[in-house]
Amino acid sequence: MSPALNRRHLLRLGGATLVVAGSTGIGLPALAADTVTADLIVYGATSAGIVAAVQMRRMGRTALILEPGRHVGGLTTGGLGYTDSGTSASIGGIAGEFYRRVHAKYHGNTVTPDSPMRLVFEPHVAAEVFDDLLAEHGVPVYLGTRLAQVVRAGNRITALTTDNGQTFAGPMFVDATYEGDLMAKAGVAYALGREANAVYGETINGVQLRTGHQFTRPVDPYVTPGVPASGLLPGISGTPVAPNGTGDGLIQAYNFRMCLTKAADRIPFPKPAGYDPADYELLLRYVQAGFTGPFFTTQGVGNGKTDSNNHGAFSTDFIGANHTYPTAGAAVRENIVADHRAYQQGLMWFLANDPRLPASIRTATAAWGLAADEFTATGGWPPQLYVREARRMVSAYVVTERDCRGRARVVDSVGLASYTMDSHNCQRVVVDGVVKNEGDVQVGVPGPYPISYRAIVPVGAQCANLFVPVCLSASHIAYGSIRMEPVFMILAQSAATAAKLALDAGVPVQQVDVAALQARLRQDGQHLQWPPAVDGEIVVDNASAAVTRAGTWLSSSHVGGYWGVDYEHDGNTGKGVNRLRFTPSLPAAGSYAVSLRWTADPNRASNVPVDVVHGGGVTTRTVDQRGSGGQWVSLGTYAFAAGTAGSVLIRTEGTDGYVVADAARFVPA
C-alpha cells in the first residue's frame, strides 16, 4: 500500500482491507456487509480501474474497486514514471487531468483543462494523485480481494464473489486487470500469444527475428562452448525458430520498472536468495565478447530518480519466463513474479559485484541503488510486475496493424492511441550456432488513431454488461501500441461513461447509442479523432463520395500524417490532366475558413495550384507540399452558398514533383 493510501481509513473485512476514500455514497455498514452493491463493480485497482470508478462517480452513480493484490495504481504508481505516450497532446479526459495534477504536485499550479501536463514523475507522486482522486470521489477500494466466482444470469453478470467470502453485486462491471481475469471467468472469448500475419492481413505479427535489442556480437549458447551436447545456458530455448510471421503462443517479456538513484541514502542492490551466477553466464560471455553496456535505462523522473527499463540483448526483461503467467492460478503467478524479482535483483547484483566483470561496469552499476523513499513497504523494490501482455479479448472488432497504420479508421471511436507498435522479445533461440533474441518489434505509427467502442465490449451473446478497457480486443502487434497507461485510462473513462448510458437506457452495453456516448466523451475532454475536431467543421476526405477526379490518381499510405485511411497522388505523371476536386455539402450560407491537408516529402511538388471556388468566384492559391505535412494549411476565408456550389480543386499542371490529395476542411468563420 502506498504511503498516500495510509492517510485514509482502513477497515478489515476478513482477509481483505477496505480503503474507504471520503464519502462513498455507500454507508460503512453496507460496505462491510456479506453482499455489497454498487452501480459499477471494477475489478483491478490499476490506473484504468481508478479512472473508471472516478468517472462513474462524476456521473452520479456508485462505484467500487476490487483489487486482488495490495498495490493501487498499477504500473503508473509501480515504477513506470517515464510515460510512454506517443503524441501526448492526444491524451484527454481524466487521463490528461491526471498528468496535469502530477504537474501541479511539482509546481503548485492550479489544475485547469489548459494547464500543463507532466508525464515524467516519481512513483509516490503518482500515488498521491490517485489517492486524491479516490478520496474526492468517495471510491472504496477493497485490497486483497481475489475473484473466486462470477455469478451470471443468462448473458449478464449479476455478482462477483471473492476469496474472502464477500459478494459484490451490480448491474455493470469493468475488468481493469492486466491479465483479463474477470473477462475469462465470465466466459468471454480471448486470444493468447501471437497471431500469424495471415490471420488479420498483418506484416509484423508472429515470429519476428529482427535487430532490436539483439546480440551485436556472436555469443556461444552452450554450457560448454562449442559442444551442443553439453546443453544450453539458462533462458535459451532449444526449439528451432519458426519463419517470420508464424503464429505461436508466446508473449513479450515482463520485468520490473526500477526507481533508481545515486543519492547517498540509496539502498544497495540486494542479493536474492538462491542467487546463482550461472544464470548470468550468457551476459558474462557477451561482455567478454566486447559489449560494455548500457545494461539498463536510466531515464530521469525527477529529484535524481529514474524509471529504469530493459535495454539491449541481456537486460531486465526475463525473456521466456512468463509464457504460462496469463492463465496461471494465483499460487503459480506468485511464483512467476518471485522468479522475475529474483532474476532482476540477481542481474543487478551480478553487474555490481561479480569480479569477472570489468571494474568499470561494476563501479558504474554500484553507483546506482534503489530509492529509499519509494516503495518503502517492499524495501525499495517495485511491487508491480510489468505485465506487458496477457489475455486479449476477441470481440466484434479486433484492432490490428491496419488501425495502427491509419489504413482502417473506425467511426465508433472512444479514444486514441499513438505509441509505436512495440513488442519486447519473446524468446531466446539458437541461430547458426549463436544466441539470438526473437520477438522485438518497434515500428512507428503515422499519428494518433481511434480505438473502436466494439473493441472494449464483448460479443453480446457472451456478456451484456462487461467492459474490458485493458485486455481489449486487439492483435498481438496492435496491442503493442495500445498497451500504454494513458490509453488504458482513456478507454476506462469511455467504458464507465458507456456503462452509465447503458444503465440509463436499460440496454446491453453493445446497444449503447454511440453518438450520445461520443458527445458526452467530448464534453468531458476526450479526444476521439486527430487532429481534434473543430466545432462545425466539415471535412471532405479523398475517400469520400464528394470527391471527383480527372486522370489517374493512386492510393498510398507510405508517408504518415494523412486524414482517413489513405491519401492519393498523381504518380508525378499526367501533369495538367490529373485533377481532383473536394466538394462539401455546406449546411448554411456564410463565411467558411478553408484548409487543405497533405503528406509531405522531398519528392512532393513545391508549386501545387489550388482553386477555391466560392460565392465571389475562383481564388487560386499555390501550396508547397514538401513541407507542412500532416496538418491543416489555410487557404483563406470565403463566402459560400448553402449546398454544394463551392469546392476546392487540386491541379497538377506545371508542378515539379508528386502532387498529393488527402482532405479539405471547411469551418464556419
Stockholm file with secondary structure:
# STOCKHOLM 1.0

chainA/1-669         MSPALNRRHLLRLGGATLVVAGSTGIGLPALAADTVTADLIVYGATSAGIVAAVQMRRMGRTALILEPGRHVGGLTTGGLGYTDSGTSASIGGIAGEFYRRVHAKYHGNTVTPDSPMRLVFEPHVAAEVFDDLLAEHGVPVYLGTRLAQVVRAGNRITALTTDNGQTFAGPMFVDATYEGDLMAKAGVAYALGREANAVYGETINGVQLRTGHQFTRPVDPYVTPGVPASGLLPGISGTPVAPNGTGDGLIQAYNFRMCLTKAADRIPFPKPAGYDPADYELLLRYVQAGFTGPFFTTQGVGNGKTDSNNHGAFSTDFIGANHTYPTAGAAVRENIVADHRAYQQGLMWFLANDPRLPASIRTATAAWGLAADEFTATGGWPPQLYVREARRMVSAYVVTERDCRGRARVVDSVGLASYTMDSHNCQRVVVDGVVKNEGDVQVGVPGPYPISYRAIVPVGAQCANLFVPVCLSASHIAYGSIRMEPVFMILAQSAATAAKLALDAGVPVQQVDVAALQARLRQDGQHLQWPPAVDGEIVVDNASAAVTRAGTWLSSSHVGGYWGVDYEHDGNTGKGVNRLRFTPSLPAAGSYAVSLRWTADPNRASNVPVDVVHGGGVTTRTVDQRGSGGQWVSLGTYAFAAGTAGSVLIRTEGTDGYVVADAARFVPA
#=GR chainA/1-669 SS CCTTGGGSEEEEETTEEEEECSCCSSCHHHHTSSEEECSEEEECCSHHHHHHHHHHHHTTCCEEEEESSSCSSTTTTTTCCBCCCSSGGGCCHHHHHHHHHHHHHHHCCCCCTTSCCCCBCCHHHHHHHHHHHHHHTTCCEEETCCEEEEEEETTEEEEEEETTSCEEECSEEEECCSSCHHHHHTTCCEECSBCCHHHHTCSSCSCCCCSTTCCSSCCCCEEETTEEEEEECTTCCCSCCCCTTCCBSCCCCCBCCBCEECSTTCBCCCCCTTCCGGGGHHHHHHHHTTCCCCCBCCEEEETTEEEBCBCSSSSSCCTTSCTTTTTCCHHHHHHHHHHHHHHHHHHHHHHHHCTTSCHHHHHHHHTCEECTTSSGGGTTSCSSCBCCCCCEECCSCCBCHHHHTTSSCCSSEEEEECSCEEECCCEEEEETTEEEEECCEEECCSSCEEEEGGGGSCCTTTCSSEECSSSCSBCHHHHHHHCSHHHHHHHHHHHHHHHHHHHHHTCCGGGCCHHHHHHHHHHTTCCCSSSCCCTTCEEEETTSTTEEEESCCEEECSSSCCSTTCEEECTTCSTTTCEEEECCCBSSSEEEEEEEECCCCTTBCSCEEEEEEETTEEEEEEECTTSSTTSCEEEEEEEECSBSSCEEEEECTTCSSBCEECEEEEEEC
#=GC SS_cons         CCTTGGGSEEEEETTEEEEECSCCSSCHHHHTSSEEECSEEEECCSHHHHHHHHHHHHTTCCEEEEESSSCSSTTTTTTCCBCCCSSGGGCCHHHHHHHHHHHHHHHCCCCCTTSCCCCBCCHHHHHHHHHHHHHHTTCCEEETCCEEEEEEETTEEEEEEETTSCEEECSEEEECCSSCHHHHHTTCCEECSBCCHHHHTCSSCSCCCCSTTCCSSCCCCEEETTEEEEEECTTCCCSCCCCTTCCBSCCCCCBCCBCEECSTTCBCCCCCTTCCGGGGHHHHHHHHTTCCCCCBCCEEEETTEEEBCBCSSSSSCCTTSCTTTTTCCHHHHHHHHHHHHHHHHHHHHHHHHCTTSCHHHHHHHHTCEECTTSSGGGTTSCSSCBCCCCCEECCSCCBCHHHHTTSSCCSSEEEEECSCEEECCCEEEEETTEEEEECCEEECCSSCEEEEGGGGSCCTTTCSSEECSSSCSBCHHHHHHHCSHHHHHHHHHHHHHHHHHHHHHTCCGGGCCHHHHHHHHHHTTCCCSSSCCCTTCEEEETTSTTEEEESCCEEECSSSCCSTTCEEECTTCSTTTCEEEECCCBSSSEEEEEEEECCCCTTBCSCEEEEEEETTEEEEEEECTTSSTTSCEEEEEEEECSBSSCEEEEECTTCSSBCEECEEEEEEC
//
